[in-house]
Amino acid sequence: MPGSKEIRTKIKSVQNTRKITKAMEMVAASKMKKAQERMRAARPYGEKIRNVAAHISHANPEYRHPFLVSRDTVRRIGIVVITADKGLCGGLNTNVLRLALNRMKEWGAQGEDFEVCAIGNRGLGFMQRLGANVVSHVVGLGDKPHMEKLIGAVKVMLDGYTQDRFDRLMIFYTKFINTMKQEPVMEQLLPLSGERLGVPTGAWDYIYEPEAKTVLDQVLTRYIEALIFQAASENMASEQSARMVAMKAASDNAGNVIDELTLIYNKTRQASITKELSEIVGGAAAV
């Protein structure tokens, strides 16, 4: 059994750890609220541009944008993986990377190759260790996603699709359900499916200035960028929620460990006192 001094040292160490996890829990709770507000604020724009893209795609049937045309064969797949830059957020990064890895194994078994865009330091490190073909990446987004940081990596993937480097573009991220639940999801970005755009209500027509091709190029590109921005916002809200829950669990576990160590310390101290009393009584009886 360890001595009293060793147990006291261990209790002090766990108490210091609990102070850190408690502070991180409070910081994550503060950031979580702001992240959720940003996530919800981005949704109206995404919904509105989806409606506009749906109307435009149906209003001009003589021109089909490449983003709307499904390809018969899929030889290569573009993958956008969104993770956090930091850890200590439970299984958030592990779950979405496991989902991506399983799908990549399935596609690889079918003879398909990949080009990867990694958003977040954890995803970038994982893909590099995996030996994947990482063609673009973004790290250091901070606590708030900025479109100017994302747009370069996104453009590489959109250009890859239009240049036929790959035939399908998928995105993996963690969807925010509520504070206690975050779900890793996979969605198809390109080609845009009917389910994604939806069917416009009523028949709209447009007068294009300049031509329809230029307008569709701009609108659909902004639409894909909005989808990726919204996914990054969802992932950040999920990250802060998962970190708050993980740090709360760590603080609670540290409290349990302190209680157990305190009990052991008291038993050890009691045994030591009892031993000393026995020695004193034994010595007095011998005299």
C-alpha positions in Angstrom: 0.0 0.0 0.0 1.4 3.5 -0.9 2.5 5.7 1.9 0.5 8.7 3.2 2.9 11.2 1.5 2.4 9.5 -1.9 -1.4 9.5 -1.6 -1.4 13.2 -0.6 0.8 14.0 -3.7 -1.6 12.1 -5.9 -4.7 13.9 -4.4 -3.1 17.3 -5.0 -2.3 16.3 -8.6 -5.9 15.2 -9.3 -7.2 18.4 -7.7 -5.0 20.5 -10.0 -6.3 18.5 -13.0 -9.9 19.1 -11.9 -9.3 22.8 -11.8 -8.1 22.7 -15.4 -11.0 20.6 -16.7 -13.5 22.8 -14.8 -12.1 25.9 -16.3 -12.2 24.3 -19.8 -15.8 23.3 -19.2 -16.8 26.8 -18.4 -14.9 28.2 -21.4 -16.5 25.7 -23.7 -20.0 26.5 -22.3 -19.4 30.2 -23.1 -18.1 29.5 -26.6 -20.9 26.9 -27.3 -23.7 29.5 -27.0 -22.0 31.8 -29.4 -21.2 29.0 -31.8 -24.9 27.9 -31.8 -26.0 31.5 -32.5 -23.6 31.7 -35.5 -24.8 28.3 -36.8 -28.5 29.4 -36.6 -27.7 32.8 -38.1 -26.2 31.1 -41.2 -29.2 28.9 -41.9 -31.6 31.5 -43.4 -29.0 32.5 -46.0 -28.4 28.9 -46.9 -32.1 28.2 -47.2 -32.7 31.3 -49.4 -29.8 30.6 -51.8 -31.1 27.0 -52.0 -34.5 28.3 -53.2 -32.9 30.6 -55.7 -30.6 27.9 -57.0 -33.6 25.5 -57.4 -35.7 28.1 -59.3 -32.8 29.0 -61.6 -31.9 25.4 -62.3 -35.5 24.7 -63.3 -36.2 28.0 -65.1 -33.5 27.5 -67.8 -33.7 23.9 -69.1 -31.7 24.6 -72.3 -28.5 25.1 -70.3 -27.5 22.5 -67.8 -24.8 23.5 -65.4 -22.0 20.9 -64.8 -22.9 20.9 -61.1 -26.4 19.6 -62.0 -25.4 16.8 -64.4 -25.0 13.3 -62.9 -22.1 11.3 -64.4 -22.6 7.7 -65.6 -19.4 6.3 -64.1 -17.6 7.3 -60.9 -13.8 6.7 -61.1 -12.6 9.3 -58.6 -14.2 10.9 -55.6 -13.5 14.2 -54.0 -13.8 14.3 -50.2 -14.1 17.3 -47.9 -13.5 16.3 -44.2 -14.3 18.8 -41.5 -12.8 18.2 -38.0 -11.7 20.3 -35.1 -8.3 21.8 -34.8 -7.9 20.6 -31.2 -8.8 17.5 -29.2 -10.3 17.1 -25.7 -13.8 17.0 -27.2 -14.7 13.4 -26.6 -15.2 11.2 -29.7 -16.2 14.1 -32.0 -13.2 13.8 -34.3 -12.8 10.1 -34.0 -16.4 9.4 -35.0 -16.4 11.5 -38.2 -12.9 10.2 -39.2 -14.1 6.6 -38.6 -17.1 7.2 -40.9 -14.9 8.7 -43.6 -12.4 5.8 -43.3 -15.1 3.2 -43.6 -16.5 4.8 -46.7 -13.1 5.3 -48.2 -12.5 1.5 -47.7 -15.8 0.7 -49.4 -15.0 3.0 -52.4 -11.5 1.7 -52.6 -12.7 -1.9 -52.8 -14.7 -0.7 -55.9 -11.5 0.6 -57.5 -12.2 4.3 -56.9 -9.5 6.9 -56.0 -9.7 9.9 -53.8 -8.7 13.5 -53.6 -9.1 15.0 -50.1 -9.7 18.5 -48.7 -9.1 18.6 -45.0 -10.6 21.4 -42.9 -9.3 21.2 -39.4 -5.9 20.1 -38.0 -7.1 16.7 -36.7 -8.5 15.6 -40.1 -5.4 16.8 -41.9 -3.1 14.8 -39.6 -5.2 11.7 -39.9 -5.3 11.9 -43.7 -1.6 12.5 -44.0 -0.9 9.4 -41.7 -3.3 7.5 -43.9 -1.3 8.4 -47.0 -4.3 10.0 -48.7 -3.9 12.5 -51.6 -4.6 15.8 -49.8 -4.9 18.4 -52.4 -6.0 21.3 -50.2 -6.4 22.0 -46.5 -7.4 24.7 -44.0 -6.2 24.8 -40.4 -6.4 27.3 -37.6 -10.0 28.5 -38.2 -10.3 29.5 -34.5 -13.7 29.7 -32.8 -15.5 31.3 -35.8 -15.5 30.2 -39.4 -14.5 32.8 -42.0 -15.4 32.4 -45.6 -12.2 34.0 -46.8 -10.2 31.2 -45.1 -12.4 28.4 -46.5 -12.8 29.7 -50.1 -9.3 28.8 -51.3 -9.6 25.1 -50.3 -13.2 25.0 -51.6 -12.3 26.4 -55.0 -9.6 23.7 -55.4 -12.3 21.0 -55.0 -14.9 22.8 -57.3 -12.3 23.3 -60.0 -11.4 19.6 -59.6 -15.0 18.7 -60.3 -15.4 20.9 -63.3 -12.0 19.8 -64.7 -13.1 16.1 -64.4 -10.4 15.2 -61.9 -13.2 13.5 -59.9 -16.8 12.6 -60.6 -18.4 13.1 -57.2 -17.8 15.4 -54.3 -18.7 14.3 -50.7 -18.5 16.1 -47.4 -18.1 14.6 -43.9 -18.8 16.7 -40.8 -20.4 16.5 -37.4 -24.0 17.7 -37.4 -25.3 19.5 -34.3 -28.4 17.9 -33.0 -28.5 19.3 -29.5 -26.0 20.0 -26.6 -25.8 16.3 -25.7 -26.0 14.8 -29.1 -23.8 15.4 -32.2 -24.0 13.1 -35.2 -21.3 12.4 -37.9 -22.8 12.6 -41.3 -21.9 12.2 -45.0 -23.6 14.3 -47.7 -23.2 14.6 -51.4 -22.2 18.1 -52.6 -21.8 17.4 -56.3 -23.6 16.7 -58.5 -26.4 18.5 -56.9 -29.3 16.1 -56.4 -33.0 16.9 -56.7 -33.4 16.2 -52.9 -30.7 18.8 -52.1 -32.2 21.6 -54.3 -35.8 20.6 -53.9 -38.6 21.4 -56.3 -39.5 25.1 -56.6 -43.1 26.1 -55.7 -44.6 27.7 -58.8 -43.0 28.5 -62.1 -40.5 31.3 -62.1 -38.8 32.8 -65.1 -35.8 35.1 -65.3 -34.3 37.6 -67.6 -30.6 36.9 -67.4 -28.0 39.7 -67.5 -25.5 38.7 -68.5 -26.1 35.2 -70.0 -27.6 32.3 -68.1 -24.3 30.5 -67.9 -22.6 33.3 -66.1 -25.4 33.7 -63.6 -25.6 29.9 -62.9 -21.9 29.7 -62.4 -22.0 32.4 -59.8 -25.2 31.3 -58.0 -24.3 27.5 -57.8 -20.8 28.2 -56.7 -22.0 30.5 -53.9 -24.5 27.8 -53.0 -21.8 25.1 -52.6 -19.7 27.6 -50.6 -22.7 28.3 -48.4 -23.2 24.5 -47.8 -19.5 24.1 -46.7 -19.6 27.2 -44.5 -22.8 25.9 -42.8 -21.1 22.5 -42.3 -18.1 24.2 -40.7 -20.5 26.2 -38.4 -22.3 23.0 -37.4 -19.0 21.3 -36.7 -17.8 24.1 -34.5 -21.0 24.2 -32.5 -20.7 20.4 -32.1 -17.1 20.8 -31.0 -17.8 23.2 -28.2 -20.8 21.1 -27.0 -18.8 17.9 -27.1 -15.9 19.6 -25.3 -18.2 21.0 -22.5 -19.7 17.5 -22.0 -16.3 15.8 -22.0 -14.7 18.3 -19.6 -17.7 18.0 -17.2 -17.3 14.2 -17.3 -13.6 14.6 -16.6 -14.3 17.0 -13.7 -16.8 14.5 -12.2 -14.4 11.6 -12.6 -11.6 13.6 -10.9 -14.0 14.3 -8.0 -14.7 10.5 -7.7 -10.9 9.8 -7.8 -10.3 12.4 -5.1 -13.0 10.8 -2.9 -11.5 7.3 -3.3 -7.9 8.5 -2.7 -9.1 10.5 0.4 -10.7 7.3 1.8 -7.5 5.3 1.2 -5.5 8.1 2.8 -7.7 8.0 5.9 -7.5 4.2 6.1 -3.7 4.4 5.8 -3.4 7.1 8.4 -5.7 5.2 10.7 -3.7 2.0 10.3 -0.5 4.0 11.0 -2.0 5.5 14.2 -3.3 2.1 15.3 0.2 0.6 14.8 1.9 3.3 16.8 -0.6 2.9 19.7 -0.1 -0.9 19.7 3.6 -0.4 19.9 3.2 2.1 22.8 0.8 -0.3 24.6 3.1 -3.2 24.0 6.1 -1.4 25.2 4.3 -0.2 28.4 3.2 -3.8 29.1 6.7 -5.1 28.7 8.0 -2.5 31.2 
